[in-house]
Amino acid sequence: MLDQKTIDIIKSTVPVLEQHGEKITKRFYELMFNNHPELLNIFNHANQKLSRQQKALANAVYAAAKYIDQLETIIPVVTQIGHKHRSLGIKPEHYPIVGEHLLLAIKDVLGNAATDEIINAWAKAYEVIANAFIHVEKNLYDSAENQHGGWKDFREFKVEKVVKESDVITSFYFKPIDDKPIAEFIPGQYISIKLSTIPNEQYTHIRQYSLSQSQDKSYYRISVKREDLMGEKPAGIVSNYLHNHVKAGEIIEISAPAGEFVLEEQADKPTILLSGGVGITPMLCMLHQLADKQQETTFIHAAINGNVHAFVDEVKQIVQKNDLVKSYYCYEKPTETDREAAIFDKEGFITLEWLNKIVKNKEAIVYMCGPVSFMQAMYEVLVESGFKKENIRYEFFGPAMELKEPQTV
């Protein structure tokens, strides 16, 4: 437990963290990777270049400082990050390294404003916060290893087959090379794949991908979008390697399923699955289970056009077999082929008016996944339409973020 003086000092730094948080976390990563380059085998380099990791850490540090006297408030965030850490292989021995360089970064950025008293207070606070993460992650490691078909860290799987789903999305099917059972998962969870043999790459790359099917328990399926270079955005090293080089028969290391963005038991309420682009992957997994349970479900997906829209036939088969499931598609820029096939229901973007037309029950539970800009726009539309904020669930591909609250007049 922290003494009151330490708590007061930490809380006094909240305004400073709000102003300088990202500068501190940027400097933190620079210092840590310079002194411990081996950690680049764990962290996502693209998220570093896009500053998403820095922003996520800044938000976590800010929240920890703000609620330092009631850390139970941030346990959901700790659990969410803990799932990521477990699937990446973050261990207790990493935390002292992080703590050391976080304090160095605070001192470096704030200069004389970071007095010995403040640094000492943060050292004490960090130990408490780190122990909370270590405790949560230990439980997650134990659960992953001790469940039926579970394992610790990474396990070797063989690529059973590779299936092209659209011009930009390809599915990869994995079976364990030892032919033993594999851990079950809840729709919405993901696995990490570990690649240490990418040509011309110095470091190992670990990426997390949502599981896109839950029917056959003998294999895992992920469906990966090829990320190309767009402006300043780094090309997807792992996604391009998977698309261009990984074939059936190759061996890849995989973590046990993780993640807390999962389908909940809500038998008394209808469900809306709302996705954009490759955000369809966890939604598709959820759709299979909801259809099996005969639960009222509305599946809404936005894509640029039919060329990049994956799983059209798979969703169609689910809908045809279940009267309680309805599907709607919105194409931003449909092709002439799309128009002739009449596959989409709306052209352009999902609007408030269209959403109100296809969804009447505003008490539904909403699960949402897609690009950040898509989810921000959809969150605003959902709230304006009358959906309760507490009924809206969403998942980011990458470091955790928060959607901005809609502006009110």
C-alpha positions as CSV (number, residue, x, y, z in Angstrom):
1,M,0.0,0.0,0.0
2,L,1.1,3.5,-0.7
3,D,1.3,6.1,2.0
4,Q,-0.8,9.3,1.7
5,K,2.2,11.5,0.9
6,T,3.2,9.4,-2.1
7,I,-0.4,9.3,-3.3
8,D,-0.7,13.1,-3.0
9,I,2.6,13.6,-5.0
10,I,1.5,11.2,-7.7
11,K,-1.9,12.9,-8.0
12,S,-0.1,16.3,-8.3
13,T,1.7,15.1,-11.4
14,V,-1.6,14.3,-13.3
15,P,-1.8,17.7,-15.1
16,V,1.9,17.3,-16.1
17,L,1.2,13.8,-17.5
18,E,-1.8,15.1,-19.4
19,Q,0.4,17.7,-21.1
20,H,3.7,15.8,-21.5
21,G,2.6,12.2,-21.4
22,E,3.4,11.3,-25.0
23,K,6.8,13.1,-24.9
24,I,7.6,11.0,-21.8
25,T,6.5,7.7,-23.4
26,K,8.3,8.5,-26.7
27,R,11.5,9.1,-24.8
28,F,10.9,6.0,-22.7
29,Y,10.8,3.7,-25.7
30,E,13.9,5.4,-27.2
31,L,15.9,4.9,-24.0
32,M,14.7,1.3,-23.4
33,F,15.3,0.1,-26.9
34,N,18.7,1.7,-27.0
35,N,19.7,-0.1,-23.8
36,H,17.8,-3.3,-24.5
37,P,17.4,-3.8,-28.2
38,E,16.4,-7.5,-27.6
39,L,13.0,-6.1,-26.6
40,L,12.4,-5.2,-30.2
41,N,11.7,-8.9,-30.6
42,I,8.5,-8.4,-28.7
43,F,7.2,-4.9,-29.6
44,N,5.3,-4.1,-32.8
45,H,7.6,-1.8,-34.8
46,A,4.8,-0.4,-36.9
47,N,2.9,0.7,-33.9
48,Q,6.1,2.4,-32.7
49,K,6.4,4.3,-36.0
50,L,2.8,5.3,-35.9
51,S,3.1,6.5,-32.3
52,R,0.1,4.3,-31.3
53,Q,2.1,2.4,-28.7
54,Q,3.4,5.7,-27.2
55,K,-0.2,7.1,-27.0
56,A,-1.5,3.9,-25.4
57,L,1.2,3.9,-22.7
58,A,0.7,7.6,-22.0
59,N,-3.0,7.0,-21.5
60,A,-2.2,4.0,-19.2
61,V,0.3,6.0,-17.1
62,Y,-2.1,9.0,-16.9
63,A,-5.0,6.7,-15.7
64,A,-2.7,5.0,-13.2
65,A,-1.7,8.4,-11.7
66,K,-5.3,9.7,-11.7
67,Y,-6.6,6.6,-9.9
68,I,-3.5,5.8,-7.8
69,D,-5.6,5.7,-4.6
70,Q,-8.3,3.4,-6.2
71,L,-6.4,1.2,-8.6
72,E,-9.4,-1.2,-8.7
73,T,-10.9,1.3,-11.1
74,I,-8.3,0.5,-13.8
75,I,-8.4,-3.3,-13.4
76,P,-10.4,-3.7,-16.6
77,V,-7.6,-1.8,-18.5
78,V,-5.0,-3.9,-16.7
79,T,-6.8,-7.1,-17.7
80,Q,-7.1,-5.9,-21.3
81,I,-3.4,-5.1,-21.5
82,G,-2.5,-8.2,-19.6
83,H,-4.1,-10.4,-22.3
84,K,-1.9,-8.6,-24.9
85,H,1.2,-9.1,-22.7
86,R,0.5,-12.8,-22.1
87,S,0.0,-13.5,-25.8
88,L,3.3,-11.6,-26.5
89,G,5.3,-13.4,-23.8
90,I,5.9,-10.4,-21.4
91,K,7.3,-11.8,-18.2
92,P,7.8,-10.4,-14.6
93,E,11.5,-9.8,-15.3
94,H,10.6,-7.3,-18.0
95,Y,8.9,-4.9,-15.5
96,P,12.1,-3.7,-13.7
97,I,13.5,-2.7,-17.1
98,V,10.3,-0.8,-17.9
99,G,10.3,0.9,-14.6
100,E,13.9,2.0,-14.8
101,H,13.5,3.6,-18.2
102,L,10.1,5.2,-17.4
103,L,11.7,7.0,-14.5
104,L,14.6,8.0,-16.7
105,A,12.2,9.4,-19.3
106,I,10.2,11.4,-16.7
107,K,13.4,13.0,-15.5
108,D,14.7,13.6,-19.0
109,V,11.6,15.3,-20.3
110,L,10.6,17.2,-17.2
111,G,14.1,18.2,-16.2
112,N,14.4,20.1,-12.9
113,A,10.6,19.9,-12.4
114,A,11.1,16.1,-11.8
115,T,12.4,16.5,-8.2
116,D,13.9,13.7,-6.2
117,E,10.6,13.6,-4.3
118,I,8.6,13.1,-7.4
119,I,10.9,10.5,-8.8
120,N,10.9,8.5,-5.6
121,A,7.1,8.7,-5.4
122,W,6.8,7.4,-8.9
123,A,9.3,4.6,-8.1
124,K,7.0,3.5,-5.3
125,A,3.9,3.9,-7.4
126,Y,5.4,2.0,-10.3
127,E,6.2,-1.0,-8.1
128,V,2.6,-1.2,-6.9
129,I,1.2,-0.8,-10.5
130,A,3.7,-3.4,-11.9
131,N,2.7,-5.9,-9.2
132,A,-0.9,-5.5,-10.3
133,F,0.0,-6.3,-13.9
134,I,2.2,-9.2,-12.8
135,H,-0.6,-10.7,-10.7
136,V,-3.2,-10.4,-13.4
137,E,-0.8,-11.8,-16.0
138,K,0.2,-14.8,-13.9
139,N,-3.4,-15.8,-13.7
140,L,-3.7,-15.5,-17.4
141,Y,-0.6,-17.6,-18.0
142,D,-1.8,-20.2,-15.6
143,S,-5.2,-20.3,-17.3
144,A,-3.7,-20.6,-20.8
145,E,-1.4,-23.4,-19.8
146,N,-3.7,-25.4,-17.5
147,Q,-6.9,-25.5,-19.6
148,H,-7.7,-28.5,-21.8
149,G,-5.5,-28.3,-24.9
150,G,-3.7,-25.3,-23.5
151,W,0.0,-24.5,-23.4
152,K,2.6,-22.0,-22.1
153,D,4.1,-19.3,-24.3
154,F,4.3,-20.5,-28.0
155,R,3.5,-23.8,-29.6
156,E,4.4,-25.0,-33.1
157,F,1.5,-25.3,-35.6
158,K,1.5,-26.4,-39.3
159,V,-0.2,-24.3,-41.9
160,E,-2.9,-26.7,-43.1
161,K,-4.1,-24.5,-45.9
162,V,-4.2,-21.0,-47.3
163,V,-7.4,-19.6,-48.8
164,K,-7.8,-16.2,-50.6
165,E,-11.0,-14.6,-49.3
166,S,-10.8,-11.3,-51.3
167,D,-8.2,-9.2,-53.1
168,V,-6.7,-8.1,-49.8
169,I,-7.7,-10.8,-47.2
170,T,-6.4,-14.3,-47.0
171,S,-7.2,-17.0,-44.4
172,F,-4.6,-19.2,-42.8
173,Y,-5.6,-22.5,-41.2
174,F,-3.3,-23.9,-38.4
175,K,-3.2,-27.4,-36.9
176,P,-0.8,-28.4,-34.1
177,I,2.2,-30.4,-35.3
178,D,1.8,-32.8,-32.3
179,D,-1.8,-33.5,-33.2
180,K,-2.8,-33.0,-29.6
181,P,-6.0,-31.0,-28.6
182,I,-5.9,-27.3,-28.8
183,A,-7.4,-24.7,-26.4
184,E,-10.9,-23.6,-27.1
185,F,-11.7,-19.9,-27.3
186,I,-14.5,-17.4,-27.0
187,P,-15.5,-15.7,-30.3
188,G,-13.7,-12.3,-30.4
189,Q,-10.4,-13.6,-29.1
190,Y,-7.1,-13.6,-31.0
191,I,-3.9,-15.5,-31.2
192,S,-0.3,-14.2,-31.6
193,I,1.9,-15.6,-34.4
194,K,5.6,-15.4,-34.0
195,L,7.9,-15.1,-37.0
196,S,11.6,-15.1,-36.7
197,T,12.6,-16.0,-40.3
198,I,11.4,-13.0,-42.3
199,P,14.1,-12.3,-44.9
200,N,16.2,-9.1,-44.3
201,E,14.6,-8.6,-40.8
202,Q,16.9,-8.5,-37.9
203,Y,14.2,-9.0,-35.2
204,T,11.5,-11.5,-34.5
205,H,8.0,-10.2,-35.2
206,I,4.9,-11.0,-33.2
207,R,1.5,-10.1,-34.4
208,Q,-2.0,-10.7,-33.0
209,Y,-4.8,-11.7,-35.3
210,S,-8.5,-12.4,-34.5
211,L,-9.7,-15.9,-34.9
212,S,-12.3,-15.9,-37.7
213,Q,-14.1,-19.3,-37.1
214,S,-15.2,-21.3,-34.1
215,Q,-17.0,-24.3,-35.5
216,D,-14.2,-26.8,-36.1
217,K,-12.3,-27.3,-32.8
218,S,-9.4,-29.1,-34.5
219,Y,-7.7,-26.0,-36.0
220,Y,-7.4,-22.2,-35.8
221,R,-8.2,-19.8,-38.6
222,I,-7.0,-16.3,-38.9
223,S,-7.9,-14.0,-41.8
224,V,-5.2,-11.4,-42.6
225,K,-5.5,-8.2,-44.6
226,R,-2.4,-7.3,-46.6
227,E,-1.3,-3.9,-45.3
228,D,0.4,-1.9,-48.1
229,L,2.3,1.3,-47.9
230,M,-0.1,4.3,-47.7
231,G,1.5,7.7,-47.4
232,E,3.6,7.7,-44.2
233,K,2.1,4.5,-43.0
234,P,4.7,1.6,-42.8
235,A,3.9,-1.4,-45.0
236,G,2.7,-4.4,-43.0
237,I,5.9,-6.5,-42.7
238,V,4.1,-9.5,-41.3
239,S,0.9,-9.3,-43.3
240,N,2.9,-9.1,-46.6
241,Y,5.1,-12.0,-45.6
242,L,2.1,-14.1,-44.8
243,H,0.4,-13.2,-48.1
244,N,3.5,-13.5,-50.3
245,H,5.5,-16.4,-48.7
246,V,3.6,-18.6,-46.3
247,K,2.3,-21.7,-47.9
248,A,0.6,-24.9,-46.7
249,G,3.1,-27.1,-44.7
250,E,5.1,-24.3,-43.1
251,I,5.6,-24.3,-39.3
252,I,4.7,-21.2,-37.3
253,E,4.7,-20.6,-33.6
254,I,1.4,-19.6,-32.0
255,S,0.2,-18.4,-28.6
256,A,-2.9,-19.8,-26.9
257,P,-6.0,-17.7,-27.5
258,A,-6.3,-14.4,-25.6
259,G,-8.4,-11.3,-25.4
260,E,-11.4,-9.9,-23.4
261,F,-13.4,-8.5,-26.3
262,V,-15.6,-11.5,-26.4
263,L,-19.2,-12.5,-27.1
264,E,-21.2,-12.3,-23.8
265,E,-24.2,-14.3,-22.7
266,Q,-27.1,-11.9,-23.6
267,A,-29.9,-14.2,-24.4
268,D,-32.6,-11.7,-23.6
269,K,-31.3,-8.9,-26.0
270,P,-30.7,-8.8,-29.7
271,T,-27.2,-8.4,-31.0
272,I,-25.7,-6.1,-33.6
273,L,-22.4,-7.0,-35.2
274,L,-20.9,-3.9,-36.9
275,S,-17.7,-4.1,-38.9
276,G,-15.6,-2.3,-41.4
277,G,-12.9,-3.8,-43.6
278,V,-10.9,-6.6,-42.0
279,G,-12.8,-5.9,-38.7
280,I,-15.2,-8.5,-40.1
281,T,-12.9,-11.3,-38.7
282,P,-14.0,-11.3,-35.0
283,M,-17.6,-10.4,-36.0
284,L,-17.8,-13.5,-38.3
285,C,-16.7,-15.7,-35.5
286,M,-19.3,-14.2,-33.2
287,L,-22.0,-14.6,-36.0
288,H,-21.4,-18.3,-36.2
289,Q,-22.0,-18.8,-32.4
290,L,-25.0,-16.5,-32.3
291,A,-26.6,-18.3,-35.2
292,D,-26.0,-21.6,-33.5
293,K,-27.8,-20.3,-30.4
294,Q,-30.7,-19.1,-32.4
295,Q,-30.3,-15.5,-31.2
296,E,-31.6,-12.4,-32.9
297,T,-28.7,-10.9,-34.8
298,T,-28.1,-8.1,-37.3
299,F,-24.8,-8.3,-39.2
300,I,-23.7,-5.0,-40.8
301,H,-20.5,-4.7,-42.7
302,A,-18.9,-1.8,-44.6
303,A,-16.4,-2.3,-47.4
304,I,-15.0,-0.2,-50.2
305,N,-16.4,-2.7,-52.8
306,G,-17.0,-6.3,-53.5
307,N,-13.4,-6.9,-54.6
308,V,-12.2,-6.4,-51.0
309,H,-15.2,-7.8,-49.2
310,A,-14.4,-11.2,-47.7
311,F,-16.7,-14.0,-46.5
312,V,-19.8,-13.1,-48.6
313,D,-20.8,-16.7,-49.2
314,E,-20.1,-17.8,-45.6
315,V,-22.3,-15.1,-44.2
316,K,-25.0,-15.8,-46.8
317,Q,-25.1,-19.5,-45.8
318,I,-25.6,-18.6,-42.2
319,V,-28.4,-16.1,-43.0
320,Q,-30.2,-18.6,-45.2
321,K,-30.3,-21.2,-42.4
322,N,-31.5,-18.9,-39.7
323,D,-34.5,-16.6,-39.8
324,L,-33.3,-14.7,-36.8
325,V,-30.1,-13.5,-38.6
326,K,-30.1,-10.6,-41.0
327,S,-27.2,-9.1,-43.0
328,Y,-26.7,-5.7,-44.6
329,Y,-23.7,-4.4,-46.6
330,C,-22.6,-0.9,-47.3
331,Y,-20.1,-0.2,-50.1
332,E,-18.3,3.1,-50.3
333,K,-17.4,2.8,-54.0
334,P,-19.2,-0.2,-55.6
335,T,-18.0,-1.5,-58.9
336,E,-20.3,-2.2,-61.9
337,T,-20.1,-5.9,-61.1
338,D,-21.3,-5.1,-57.6
339,R,-24.2,-3.2,-59.0
340,E,-25.2,-5.9,-61.4
341,A,-25.0,-8.5,-58.6
342,A,-27.0,-6.3,-56.3
343,I,-24.9,-7.6,-53.4
344,F,-24.9,-4.4,-51.3
345,D,-27.7,-2.6,-49.6
346,K,-26.3,1.0,-49.4
347,E,-23.8,3.0,-51.3
348,G,-21.5,5.5,-49.6
349,F,-21.2,5.4,-45.8
350,I,-23.3,4.1,-43.0
351,T,-25.6,7.0,-41.9
352,L,-27.9,7.6,-39.0
353,E,-30.9,7.5,-41.3
354,W,-30.0,4.1,-42.8
355,L,-29.1,2.6,-39.4
356,N,-32.5,3.7,-38.0
357,K,-34.2,2.1,-41.0
358,I,-32.6,-1.3,-40.6
359,V,-32.3,-1.5,-36.8
360,K,-35.4,-0.7,-34.7
361,N,-34.5,-2.1,-31.3
362,K,-32.1,0.4,-29.6
363,E,-31.7,-1.9,-26.6
364,A,-29.5,-4.3,-28.6
365,I,-25.9,-5.1,-27.6
366,V,-23.5,-3.8,-30.2
367,Y,-20.1,-5.3,-31.0
368,M,-18.0,-3.2,-33.3
369,C,-14.6,-3.6,-35.0
370,G,-12.8,-1.9,-37.9
371,P,-10.4,1.0,-38.7
372,V,-10.2,3.7,-36.0
373,S,-11.9,6.3,-38.1
374,F,-14.7,3.9,-38.9
375,M,-15.4,3.0,-35.3
376,Q,-15.3,6.7,-34.2
377,A,-17.9,7.6,-36.9
378,M,-20.0,4.6,-36.0
379,Y,-19.8,5.3,-32.3
380,E,-21.2,8.8,-32.9
381,V,-23.9,7.5,-35.1
382,L,-24.9,4.8,-32.6
383,V,-25.1,7.2,-29.7
384,E,-27.1,9.7,-31.7
385,S,-29.4,6.9,-32.8
386,G,-30.3,6.2,-29.2
387,F,-28.1,3.2,-28.4
388,K,-26.9,3.1,-24.8
389,K,-23.1,3.7,-24.4
390,E,-22.9,0.8,-21.9
391,N,-24.2,-1.5,-24.6
392,I,-21.5,-0.7,-27.2
393,R,-18.5,-2.9,-27.2
394,Y,-15.5,-2.4,-29.5
395,E,-12.0,-3.7,-30.2
396,F,-8.9,-2.0,-31.7
397,F,-6.4,-3.9,-33.9
398,G,-3.3,-2.7,-32.0
399,P,-2.7,-0.7,-28.8
400,A,-5.8,0.2,-26.8
401,M,-7.4,3.5,-27.4
402,E,-10.6,5.3,-26.4
403,L,-13.2,6.6,-28.8
404,K,-14.0,10.3,-28.4
405,E,-17.4,11.1,-27.0
406,P,-19.9,12.7,-29.5
407,Q,-20.1,16.4,-29.5
408,T,-23.3,17.8,-28.1
409,V,-24.8,21.1,-29.1
